[in-house]
Amino acid sequence: MKNIIFILGAITIFSSCEMALKDHDDHKLQQKEVTDSLAKKSKAISIEERSEQLKAEGYETFHYQEGDTTYLMQKYFMVFLKSGKNRSQDSTEAANLQIKHLAHLERMAQEGYTSLTGPFGDDGEIRGIVVYNTPTLKMADSLAHLDPMVKAGRLEVEVHPWWTSKGGKLK
């Protein structure tokens, strides 16, 4: 009986030590994550530096402070995709154009030229929007006109400059 109690006690002590070591390792991992996060923040560039980088790349920016928060504003270009004059394609041709249209939009997103894209949920004249992240209106307009739906006349583009906070998110 003493042997069984001794073995059970040893197992309990061993398990407790193993759990303590795991807790210690978890704590060390958490400390490392905090340290890494702080190091990343210290390496982060200031808003003024980021603004200067963007300006050097041809983008228009400004920054302002509201309370404790500083906002870096950048000019983007909102493209309204409107119903075009040539919507007479048959269903097969329209479907093929749609596939090419979506591929074009995907390419623009992959290459970093767009920040937000989507259709409207009604059947109005404005079919959708694309927010271009380009330095100039001319560049946004040129990229929008590369869209196969626009080339075919099924869609037309209307481009407007649009200011928003850099890195902002929809909520």
N, CA and C atoms as a LAMMPS dump frame, in Angstrom:
ITEM: TIMESTEP
0
ITEM: NUMBER OF ATOMS
513
ITEM: BOX BOUNDS ff ff ff
-5.0000000000000000e+02 5.0000000000000000e+02
-5.0000000000000000e+02 5.0000000000000000e+02
-5.0000000000000000e+02 5.0000000000000000e+02
ITEM: ATOMS id mol type element x y z
1 1 1 N 0.81 -1.181 0
2 1 2 C 0 0 0
3 1 3 C 0.863 1.26 0
4 2 1 N 1.961 1.206 0.792
5 2 2 C 2.867 2.356 0.845
6 2 3 C 3.454 2.62 -0.541
7 3 1 N 3.741 1.54 -1.292
8 3 2 C 4.311 1.691 -2.631
9 3 3 C 3.32 2.379 -3.572
10 4 1 N 2.064 2.023 -3.463
11 4 2 C 1.042 2.629 -4.325
12 4 3 C 0.912 4.112 -4.001
13 5 1 N 0.868 4.446 -2.696
14 5 2 C 0.77 5.852 -2.292
15 5 3 C 2.014 6.607 -2.768
16 6 1 N 3.188 5.988 -2.651
17 6 2 C 4.43 6.624 -3.095
18 6 3 C 4.401 6.88 -4.606
19 7 1 N 3.93 5.877 -5.369
20 7 2 C 3.873 6.01 -6.824
21 7 3 C 2.872 7.098 -7.214
22 8 1 N 1.685 7.088 -6.562
23 8 2 C 0.69 8.126 -6.858
24 8 3 C 1.226 9.517 -6.502
25 9 1 N 1.909 9.613 -5.394
26 9 2 C 2.505 10.9 -4.987
27 9 3 C 3.553 11.355 -5.998
28 10 1 N 4.378 10.428 -6.459
29 10 2 C 5.42 10.764 -7.433
30 10 3 C 4.794 11.227 -8.748
31 11 1 N 3.737 10.54 -9.16
32 11 2 C 3.052 10.92 -10.401
33 11 3 C 2.457 12.319 -10.249
34 12 1 N 1.84 12.6 -9.095
35 12 2 C 1.249 13.917 -8.845
36 12 3 C 2.313 15.003 -8.88
37 13 1 N 3.444 14.749 -8.206
38 13 2 C 4.538 15.741 -8.196
39 13 3 C 5.079 15.931 -9.607
40 14 1 N 5.254 14.847 -10.354
41 14 2 C 5.771 14.936 -11.715
42 14 3 C 4.817 15.745 -12.594
43 15 1 N 3.51 15.45 -12.47
44 15 2 C 2.508 16.18 -13.253
45 15 3 C 2.509 17.657 -12.902
46 16 1 N 2.625 17.967 -11.62
47 16 2 C 2.649 19.366 -11.189
48 16 3 C 3.868 20.077 -11.75
49 17 1 N 5.016 19.424 -11.725
50 17 2 C 6.238 20.024 -12.266
51 17 3 C 6.09 20.257 -13.772
52 18 1 N 5.505 19.27 -14.457
53 18 2 C 5.324 19.387 -15.903
54 18 3 C 4.392 20.561 -16.226
55 19 1 N 3.313 20.716 -15.457
56 19 2 C 2.393 21.827 -15.671
57 19 3 C 3.07 23.159 -15.362
58 20 1 N 3.881 23.191 -14.324
59 20 2 C 4.59 24.426 -13.978
60 20 3 C 5.559 24.812 -15.094
61 21 1 N 6.252 23.811 -15.66
62 21 2 C 7.171 24.093 -16.77
63 21 3 C 6.408 24.609 -17.988
64 22 1 N 5.252 24.007 -18.272
65 22 2 C 4.444 24.462 -19.407
66 22 3 C 3.98 25.891 -19.182
67 23 1 N 3.508 26.207 -17.956
68 23 2 C 3.082 27.576 -17.641
69 23 3 C 4.247 28.55 -17.795
70 24 1 N 5.444 28.129 -17.366
71 24 2 C 6.634 28.977 -17.48
72 24 3 C 6.949 29.231 -18.961
73 25 1 N 6.872 28.171 -19.784
74 25 2 C 7.135 28.326 -21.22
75 25 3 C 6.099 29.239 -21.873
76 26 1 N 4.823 29.073 -21.484
77 26 2 C 3.765 29.938 -22.014
78 26 3 C 4.029 31.391 -21.643
79 27 1 N 4.454 31.616 -20.394
80 27 2 C 4.743 32.977 -19.939
81 27 3 C 5.914 33.567 -20.722
82 28 1 N 6.953 32.762 -20.955
83 28 2 C 8.099 33.241 -21.731
84 28 3 C 7.679 33.586 -23.155
85 29 1 N 6.791 32.769 -23.744
86 29 2 C 6.299 33.034 -25.098
87 29 3 C 5.51 34.344 -25.125
88 30 1 N 4.661 34.568 -24.128
89 30 2 C 3.904 35.815 -24.054
90 30 3 C 4.842 37.021 -23.907
91 31 1 N 5.883 36.88 -23.081
92 31 2 C 6.848 37.963 -22.918
93 31 3 C 7.537 38.275 -24.245
94 32 1 N 7.904 37.215 -24.991
95 32 2 C 8.564 37.411 -26.277
96 32 3 C 7.635 38.129 -27.255
97 33 1 N 6.349 37.752 -27.27
98 33 2 C 5.392 38.411 -28.167
99 33 3 C 5.25 39.895 -27.83
100 34 1 N 5.203 40.217 -26.541
101 34 2 C 5.112 41.618 -26.127
102 34 3 C 6.372 42.365 -26.539
103 35 1 N 7.54 41.766 -26.305
104 35 2 C 8.808 42.39 -26.673
105 35 3 C 8.888 42.611 -28.179
106 36 1 N 8.482 41.583 -28.966
107 36 2 C 8.493 41.716 -30.421
108 36 3 C 7.549 42.821 -30.878
109 37 1 N 6.373 42.901 -30.252
110 37 2 C 5.399 43.922 -30.613
111 37 3 C 5.947 45.321 -30.322
112 38 1 N 6.587 45.487 -29.171
113 38 2 C 7.168 46.781 -28.83
114 38 3 C 8.306 47.136 -29.774
115 39 1 N 9.11 46.145 -30.149
116 39 2 C 10.214 46.388 -31.09
117 39 3 C 9.659 46.832 -32.439
118 40 1 N 8.582 46.187 -32.884
119 40 2 C 7.958 46.552 -34.16
120 40 3 C 7.463 47.992 -34.121
121 41 1 N 6.824 48.357 -32.997
122 41 2 C 6.311 49.72 -32.88
123 41 3 C 7.449 50.732 -32.889
124 42 1 N 8.562 50.405 -32.261
125 42 2 C 9.67 51.357 -32.234
126 42 3 C 10.308 51.491 -33.607
127 43 1 N 10.194 50.436 -34.445
128 43 2 C 10.729 50.498 -35.797
129 43 3 C 9.762 51.193 -36.753
130 44 1 N 8.493 51.324 -36.332
131 44 2 C 7.489 51.949 -37.187
132 44 3 C 7.885 53.394 -37.468
133 45 1 N 7.606 53.806 -38.676
134 45 2 C 7.969 55.171 -39.036
135 45 3 C 6.862 56.126 -38.606
136 46 1 N 7.208 57.361 -38.429
137 46 2 C 6.233 58.355 -38.001
138 46 3 C 5.288 58.683 -39.152
139 47 1 N 4.193 59.305 -38.805
140 47 2 C 3.221 59.72 -39.818
141 47 3 C 3.856 60.721 -40.774
142 48 1 N 4.684 61.603 -40.235
143 48 2 C 5.351 62.587 -41.082
144 48 3 C 6.265 61.895 -42.095
145 49 1 N 7.007 60.875 -41.618
146 49 2 C 7.898 60.13 -42.523
147 49 3 C 7.104 59.381 -43.588
148 50 1 N 5.993 58.744 -43.178
149 50 2 C 5.157 58.009 -44.138
150 50 3 C 4.552 58.974 -45.159
151 51 1 N 4.141 60.138 -44.683
152 51 2 C 3.589 61.151 -45.575
153 51 3 C 4.634 61.577 -46.61
154 52 1 N 5.847 61.781 -46.176
155 52 2 C 6.923 62.173 -47.096
156 52 3 C 7.21 61.066 -48.114
157 53 1 N 7.184 59.805 -47.656
158 53 2 C 7.383 58.678 -48.584
159 53 3 C 6.308 58.679 -49.665
160 54 1 N 5.057 58.83 -49.251
161 54 2 C 3.946 58.835 -50.203
162 54 3 C 4.063 60.01 -51.171
163 55 1 N 4.42 61.172 -50.655
164 55 2 C 4.579 62.352 -51.522
165 55 3 C 5.691 62.119 -52.544
166 56 1 N 6.77 61.456 -52.115
167 56 2 C 7.87 61.15 -53.035
168 56 3 C 7.413 60.201 -54.14
169 57 1 N 6.38 59.384 -53.855
170 57 2 C 5.829 58.454 -54.847
171 57 3 C 4.726 59.116 -55.691
172 58 1 N 4.466 60.392 -55.436
173 58 2 C 3.494 61.13 -56.246
174 58 3 C 2.102 61.252 -55.644
175 59 1 N 1.884 60.719 -54.445
176 59 2 C 0.563 60.774 -53.812
177 59 3 C 0.37 62.109 -53.103
178 60 1 N -0.881 62.547 -53.015
179 60 2 C -1.203 63.736 -52.242
180 60 3 C -1.661 63.295 -50.856
181 61 1 N -1.064 63.903 -49.83
182 61 2 C -1.41 63.56 -48.455
183 61 3 C -1.404 64.815 -47.589
184 62 1 N -2.004 64.699 -46.433
185 62 2 C -1.835 65.67 -45.354
186 62 3 C -2.143 64.921 -44.063
187 63 1 N -1.744 65.482 -42.952
188 63 2 C -2.086 64.858 -41.68
189 63 3 C -2.59 65.927 -40.713
190 64 1 N -3.412 65.475 -39.788
191 64 2 C -3.942 66.378 -38.775
192 64 3 C -4.138 65.593 -37.488
193 65 1 N -4.19 66.346 -36.393
194 65 2 C -4.353 65.714 -35.088
195 65 3 C -5.707 66.082 -34.514
196 66 1 N -6.355 65.075 -33.949
197 66 2 C -7.627 65.266 -33.268
198 66 3 C -7.503 64.561 -31.925
199 67 1 N -7.406 65.33 -30.869
200 67 2 C -7.168 64.74 -29.55
201 67 3 C -5.787 64.105 -29.519
202 68 1 N -5.729 62.852 -29.097
203 68 2 C -4.459 62.124 -29.028
204 68 3 C -4.134 61.372 -30.312
205 69 1 N -5 61.472 -31.309
206 69 2 C -4.826 60.69 -32.531
207 69 3 C -4.424 61.593 -33.69
208 70 1 N -3.398 61.142 -34.435
209 70 2 C -2.993 61.846 -35.648
210 70 3 C -3.428 61.006 -36.838
211 71 1 N -4.075 61.644 -37.799
212 71 2 C -4.575 60.962 -38.983
213 71 3 C -3.743 61.354 -40.197
214 72 1 N -3.352 60.363 -40.975
215 72 2 C -2.693 60.601 -42.25
216 72 3 C -3.754 60.422 -43.326
217 73 1 N -4.053 61.495 -44.022
218 73 2 C -5.067 61.476 -45.064
219 73 3 C -4.387 61.342 -46.42
220 74 1 N -4.987 60.556 -47.305
221 74 2 C -4.453 60.37 -48.652
222 74 3 C -5.582 60.535 -49.661
223 75 1 N -5.23 61.084 -50.809
224 75 2 C -6.205 61.206 -51.889
225 75 3 C -6.242 59.886 -52.66
226 76 1 N -7.422 59.319 -52.742
227 76 2 C -7.693 58.131 -53.546
228 76 3 C -8.598 58.589 -54.688
229 77 1 N -8.97 57.664 -55.544
230 77 2 C -9.868 58.015 -56.643
231 77 3 C -11.004 57.02 -56.698
232 78 1 N -12.213 57.54 -56.477
233 78 2 C -13.402 56.703 -56.511
234 78 3 C -13.926 56.678 -57.936
235 79 1 N -14.01 55.479 -58.465
236 79 2 C -14.517 55.286 -59.826
237 79 3 C -15.915 54.69 -59.724
238 80 1 N -16.871 55.43 -60.269
239 80 2 C -18.232 54.903 -60.364
240 80 3 C -18.338 54.17 -61.687
241 81 1 N -18.713 52.903 -61.63
242 81 2 C -18.952 52.108 -62.838
243 81 3 C -20.436 52.252 -63.169
244 82 1 N -20.704 52.909 -64.289
245 82 2 C -22.078 53.221 -64.676
246 82 3 C -22.479 52.399 -65.895
247 83 1 N -23.775 52.196 -66.051
248 83 2 C -24.278 51.487 -67.232
249 83 3 C -23.81 52.208 -68.485
250 84 1 N -23.215 51.443 -69.403
251 84 2 C -22.732 52.017 -70.653
252 84 3 C -23.808 52.025 -71.722
253 85 1 N -23.458 52.611 -72.835
254 85 2 C -24.41 52.74 -73.95
255 85 3 C -24.577 51.44 -74.733
256 86 1 N -23.571 50.569 -74.667
257 86 2 C -23.632 49.32 -75.432
258 86 3 C -23.893 48.145 -74.489
259 87 1 N -25.155 47.863 -74.211
260 87 2 C -25.54 46.755 -73.339
261 87 3 C -26.311 45.703 -74.127
262 88 1 N -26.033 45.633 -75.43
263 88 2 C -26.794 44.748 -76.315
264 88 3 C -26.133 43.378 -76.514
265 89 1 N -25.098 43.063 -75.752
266 89 2 C -24.431 41.776 -75.916
267 89 3 C -25.391 40.638 -75.546
268 90 1 N -25.245 39.511 -76.249
269 90 2 C -26.072 38.358 -75.882
270 90 3 C -25.56 37.795 -74.556
271 91 1 N -26.303 36.848 -73.986
272 91 2 C -25.975 36.349 -72.646
273 91 3 C -24.597 35.684 -72.586
274 92 1 N -24.186 35.009 -73.647
275 92 2 C -22.865 34.356 -73.67
276 92 3 C -21.758 35.396 -73.676
277 93 1 N -21.901 36.398 -74.531
278 93 2 C -20.895 37.453 -74.604
279 93 3 C -20.855 38.255 -73.303
280 94 1 N -22.018 38.545 -72.73
281 94 2 C -22.08 39.273 -71.461
282 94 3 C -21.416 38.466 -70.346
283 95 1 N -21.633 37.163 -70.33
284 95 2 C -21.01 36.297 -69.321
285 95 3 C -19.491 36.274 -69.482
286 96 1 N -19.02 36.206 -70.726
287 96 2 C -17.57 36.239 -70.977
288 96 3 C -16.969 37.58 -70.562
289 97 1 N -17.671 38.659 -70.85
290 97 2 C -17.197 39.981 -70.432
291 97 3 C -17.142 40.08 -68.902
292 98 1 N -18.132 39.497 -68.24
293 98 2 C -18.16 39.519 -66.77
294 98 3 C -16.95 38.784 -66.194
295 99 1 N -16.608 37.644 -66.783
296 99 2 C -15.436 36.879 -66.328
297 99 3 C -14.17 37.724 -66.496
298 100 1 N -14.048 38.381 -67.643
299 100 2 C -12.877 39.223 -67.907
300 100 3 C -12.868 40.455 -66.994
301 101 1 N -14.042 41.009 -66.745
302 101 2 C -14.189 42.161 -65.851
303 101 3 C -13.696 41.799 -64.444
304 102 1 N -14.151 40.663 -63.928
305 102 2 C -13.738 40.232 -62.587
306 102 3 C -12.243 39.926 -62.537
307 103 1 N -11.704 39.354 -63.609
308 103 2 C -10.26 39.09 -63.671
309 103 3 C -9.482 40.401 -63.651
310 104 1 N -9.976 41.404 -64.366
311 104 2 C -9.329 42.721 -64.368
312 104 3 C -9.328 43.32 -62.96
313 105 1 N -10.483 43.276 -62.289
314 105 2 C -10.58 43.826 -60.94
315 105 3 C -9.678 43.074 -59.971
316 106 1 N -9.603 41.77 -60.118
317 106 2 C -8.715 40.959 -59.263
318 106 3 C -7.258 41.351 -59.496
319 107 1 N -6.9 41.534 -60.757
320 107 2 C -5.52 41.942 -61.079
321 107 3 C -5.211 43.309 -60.466
322 108 1 N -6.131 44.244 -60.555
323 108 2 C -5.927 45.577 -59.977
324 108 3 C -5.711 45.472 -58.462
325 109 1 N -6.473 44.602 -57.817
326 109 2 C -6.32 44.411 -56.366
327 109 3 C -4.982 43.746 -56.05
328 110 1 N -4.633 42.703 -56.801
329 110 2 C -3.378 41.98 -56.57
330 110 3 C -2.165 42.887 -56.746
331 111 1 N -2.244 43.792 -57.701
332 111 2 C -1.117 44.684 -57.977
333 111 3 C -1.131 45.926 -57.091
334 112 1 N -2.124 46.018 -56.202
335 112 2 C -2.176 47.106 -55.235
336 112 3 C -2.756 48.404 -55.756
337 113 1 N -3.397 48.37 -56.917
338 113 2 C -3.966 49.594 -57.48
339 113 3 C -5.333 49.929 -56.905
340 114 1 N -6.024 48.941 -56.35
341 114 2 C -7.352 49.212 -55.792
342 114 3 C -7.381 48.867 -54.315
343 115 1 N -8.248 49.585 -53.613
344 115 2 C -8.388 49.372 -52.177
345 115 3 C -9.768 48.857 -51.796
346 116 1 N -10.742 49.089 -52.64
347 116 2 C -12.119 48.711 -52.336
348 116 3 C -12.86 48.563 -53.654
349 117 1 N -13.599 47.484 -53.804
350 117 2 C -14.307 47.217 -55.056
351 117 3 C -15.612 46.496 -54.754
352 118 1 N -16.665 46.858 -55.465
353 118 2 C -17.891 46.089 -55.298
354 118 3 C -19.056 46.646 -56.082
355 119 1 N -20.008 45.764 -56.391
356 119 2 C -21.209 46.179 -57.114
357 119 3 C -22.246 46.758 -56.153
358 120 1 N -23.174 47.512 -56.699
359 120 2 C -24.316 47.968 -55.921
360 120 3 C -25.394 46.896 -55.979
361 121 1 N -26.277 46.92 -55.005
362 121 2 C -27.29 45.873 -54.888
363 121 3 C -28.598 46.176 -55.584
364 122 1 N -28.637 47.254 -56.345
365 122 2 C -29.867 47.553 -57.066
366 122 3 C -29.576 47.518 -58.565
367 123 1 N -30.546 47.849 -59.349
368 123 2 C -30.384 47.803 -60.801
369 123 3 C -30.363 49.227 -61.369
370 124 1 N -29.699 50.135 -60.635
371 124 2 C -29.659 51.531 -61.051
372 124 3 C -28.593 51.795 -62.101
373 125 1 N -28.439 53.07 -62.434
374 125 2 C -27.461 53.468 -63.443
375 125 3 C -26.029 53.217 -62.966
376 126 1 N -25.768 53.469 -61.686
377 126 2 C -24.432 53.203 -61.141
378 126 3 C -24.391 51.744 -60.709
379 127 1 N -23.529 50.991 -61.361
380 127 2 C -23.491 49.534 -61.165
381 127 3 C -22.559 49.121 -60.03
382 128 1 N -21.503 49.924 -59.771
383 128 2 C -20.566 49.578 -58.716
384 128 3 C -19.517 50.659 -58.55
385 129 1 N -18.611 50.427 -57.593
386 129 2 C -17.507 51.362 -57.363
387 129 3 C -16.191 50.609 -57.273
388 130 1 N -15.144 51.334 -57.604
389 130 2 C -13.774 50.85 -57.409
390 130 3 C -12.987 52.033 -56.862
391 131 1 N -12.328 51.853 -55.717
392 131 2 C -11.487 52.908 -55.165
393 131 3 C -10.053 52.593 -55.563
394 132 1 N -9.494 53.479 -56.393
395 132 2 C -8.118 53.301 -56.869
396 132 3 C -7.133 53.997 -55.942
397 133 1 N -6.065 53.298 -55.638
398 133 2 C -4.965 53.791 -54.817
399 133 3 C -3.818 54.119 -55.776
400 134 1 N -3.956 55.223 -56.483
401 134 2 C -2.967 55.646 -57.471
402 134 3 C -2.574 57.092 -57.183
403 135 1 N -1.403 57.503 -57.654
404 135 2 C -0.977 58.883 -57.38
405 135 3 C -1.791 59.945 -58.109
406 136 1 N -2.352 59.609 -59.273
407 136 2 C -3.042 60.635 -60.059
408 136 3 C -4.386 60.152 -60.57
409 137 1 N -5.244 61.111 -60.855
410 137 2 C -6.537 60.823 -61.459
411 137 3 C -6.329 60.199 -62.839
412 138 1 N -5.361 60.716 -63.572
413 138 2 C -5.092 60.203 -64.921
414 138 3 C -4.767 58.705 -64.883
415 139 1 N -3.971 58.296 -63.897
416 139 2 C -3.614 56.878 -63.783
417 139 3 C -4.831 56.032 -63.412
418 140 1 N -5.636 56.511 -62.467
419 140 2 C -6.849 55.779 -62.074
420 140 3 C -7.788 55.638 -63.266
421 141 1 N -7.958 56.735 -64.009
422 141 2 C -8.826 56.721 -65.178
423 141 3 C -8.304 55.736 -66.231
424 142 1 N -6.999 55.749 -66.468
425 142 2 C -6.405 54.833 -67.463
426 142 3 C -6.605 53.378 -67.068
427 143 1 N -6.368 53.07 -65.785
428 143 2 C -6.551 51.687 -65.318
429 143 3 C -8.015 51.273 -65.407
430 144 1 N -8.916 52.177 -65.06
431 144 2 C -10.35 51.863 -65.134
432 144 3 C -10.77 51.603 -66.578
433 145 1 N -10.178 52.325 -67.512
434 145 2 C -10.535 52.144 -68.923
435 145 3 C -9.936 50.873 -69.537
436 146 1 N -9.053 50.191 -68.789
437 146 2 C -8.538 48.892 -69.254
438 146 3 C -9.534 47.759 -69.002
439 147 1 N -10.551 48.027 -68.209
440 147 2 C -11.566 47.025 -67.877
441 147 3 C -12.274 46.583 -69.16
442 148 1 N -12.336 45.271 -69.424
443 148 2 C -12.997 44.775 -70.629
444 148 3 C -14.466 45.216 -70.77
445 149 1 N -15.162 45.374 -69.654
446 149 2 C -16.559 45.842 -69.722
447 149 3 C -16.606 47.293 -70.213
448 150 1 N -15.625 48.088 -69.809
449 150 2 C -15.567 49.488 -70.243
450 150 3 C -15.177 49.538 -71.717
451 151 1 N -14.178 48.741 -72.091
452 151 2 C -13.753 48.704 -73.501
453 151 3 C -14.898 48.302 -74.425
454 152 1 N -15.755 47.396 -73.948
455 152 2 C -16.877 46.92 -74.765
456 152 3 C -18.047 47.901 -74.747
457 153 1 N -17.981 48.919 -73.893
458 153 2 C -19.058 49.896 -73.819
459 153 3 C -20.203 49.491 -72.902
460 154 1 N -20.084 48.338 -72.259
461 154 2 C -21.139 47.88 -71.355
462 154 3 C -21.146 48.706 -70.067
463 155 1 N -19.971 49.202 -69.682
464 155 2 C -19.834 50.086 -68.52
465 155 3 C -19.111 51.355 -68.941
466 156 1 N -19.388 52.437 -68.23
467 156 2 C -18.662 53.696 -68.372
468 156 3 C -18.096 54.057 -67.006
469 157 1 N -17.044 54.863 -66.992
470 157 2 C -16.436 55.256 -65.715
471 157 3 C -16.633 56.746 -65.467
472 158 1 N -16.784 57.06 -64.202
473 158 2 C -16.827 58.442 -63.729
474 158 3 C -15.89 58.478 -62.527
475 159 1 N -14.843 59.302 -62.59
476 159 2 C -13.788 59.302 -61.565
477 159 3 C -13.867 60.572 -60.724
478 160 1 N -13.762 60.392 -59.404
479 160 2 C -13.77 61.522 -58.466
480 160 3 C -12.647 61.351 -57.445
481 161 1 N -11.916 62.438 -57.134
482 161 2 C -10.933 62.37 -56.052
483 161 3 C -11.67 62.16 -54.73
484 162 1 N -11.062 61.384 -53.837
485 162 2 C -11.702 61.059 -52.558
486 162 3 C -10.639 60.977 -51.477
487 163 1 N -10.787 61.755 -50.435
488 163 2 C -9.841 61.762 -49.323
489 163 3 C -10.34 60.845 -48.216
490 164 1 N -9.434 60.042 -47.667
491 164 2 C -9.758 59.236 -46.504
492 164 3 C -8.492 58.939 -45.739
493 165 1 N -8.661 58.499 -44.515
494 165 2 C -7.535 58.19 -43.645
495 165 3 C -6.775 56.979 -44.174
496 166 1 N -5.473 57.093 -44.268
497 166 2 C -4.616 55.994 -44.73
498 166 3 C -4.785 54.82 -43.77
499 167 1 N -5.095 53.661 -44.331
500 167 2 C -5.243 52.468 -43.507
501 167 3 C -6.598 52.357 -42.835
502 168 1 N -7.519 53.267 -43.153
503 168 2 C -8.853 53.196 -42.558
504 168 3 C -9.571 51.916 -42.947
505 169 1 N -10.531 51.526 -42.138
506 169 2 C -11.267 50.287 -42.408
507 169 3 C -12.759 50.571 -42.342
508 170 1 N -13.509 49.816 -43.104
509 170 2 C -14.968 49.908 -43.028
510 170 3 C -15.437 49.254 -41.745
511 171 1 N -16.472 49.778 -41.179
512 171 2 C -17.016 49.179 -39.945
513 171 3 C -18.472 48.866 -40.143
